[in-house]
């Protein structure tokens, strides 16, 4: 009976070069039955996750033996951030906005007040959109209290939200002096750079300092295939990420442009985990 390794992604932490001969042995291990490819489409972005299917429960036992709470917590936070990035890529584009809300030279709010300020702003935006007969608001917001190096910073808010209201109208809805409004500018079909920027503070995901409207789609389409990537193709990509990987992914997804991949091995279980990104190819007429 085949056993999926998808739940044990966090055990694949070593780069291919770090494992050297051990990695090659793990890749060709007879316990690897085949590879499963999960494809996630989010707007103009395409992600491909490839992980081994084991043909023995021995690999599952080894995986469980090396599963720790710390490792699981790390992967849970990483997956939560990955999920947020996918929502942003799926639901927002060039007609939408990135807004930074700050407080100017006034006493800064505590965490509870900052949350209330943000909820009040969202409520005002919804009311204004209704007056203007605009579609239902979509948003993601982050309340930032710490910088990337975990130092305390001036509290401020990042909001990605639906466009439609003019800038003066938005500024009028934030009564705390400071507002910066930018139109979204996807790079190579993705808003990942912006998403990672606004979620950069330590513990942001676990502390639930970000929130999203319930009407966001998690992705456009997700599919699984057990015959899309062969064991030999996985070996080729692991051995040559510079040429083999772009060629294989380009052939499989001809409407997309290759945008890099990573190959990870494990000290504990056989096979490799491959993650690749592509973006929709634009043809100018």
LINLINNOR-V948358 format. One record per backbone hydrogen bond with DSSP energy under -1.0 kcal/mol. NH is the residue of the N-H (numbers start at 0). CO is the residue of the C=O. If there is no record, write none. Layout:
nh,co
NH,CO
NH,CO
This chain:
nh,co
2,53
4,51
7,4
8,5
10,7
11,8
12,10
13,264
15,262
18,14
19,15
21,18
23,19
24,20
25,21
26,22
27,23
31,28
32,52
33,52
35,50
36,224
37,48
38,222
39,46
40,220
41,44
44,41
45,277
46,39
47,275
48,37
49,273
50,35
52,33
53,2
54,30
60,56
61,57
62,58
63,59
64,60
65,61
66,63
71,67
72,68
73,69
74,70
75,71
76,72
77,73
78,74
79,75
80,76
81,77
82,78
83,79
84,80
85,81
86,82
87,83
88,84
89,85
90,86
91,87
95,92
96,160
97,181
98,158
99,179
100,156
101,177
105,103
113,109
114,110
115,111
116,112
117,113
118,114
119,115
120,116
121,117
122,118
123,119
124,120
125,121
126,122
127,123
128,124
129,125
130,126
131,127
132,129
133,128
139,159
140,210
141,157
142,208
143,155
146,150
149,146
152,144
155,143
156,100
157,141
158,98
159,139
160,96
161,137
169,165
170,166
171,167
172,169
173,170
177,175
179,99
181,97
183,95
186,189
189,186
194,190
195,191
196,192
197,193
199,196
203,200
206,202
207,204
208,203
210,140
212,138
215,212
219,40
220,40
222,38
224,36
233,229
234,230
235,231
236,232
237,233
238,234
239,235
244,239
246,242
247,243
248,244
249,245
250,246
251,247
252,248
255,252
256,278
258,276
261,274
263,272
264,13
270,25
272,263
273,49
274,261
275,47
276,259
277,45
278,256
279,43
280,254
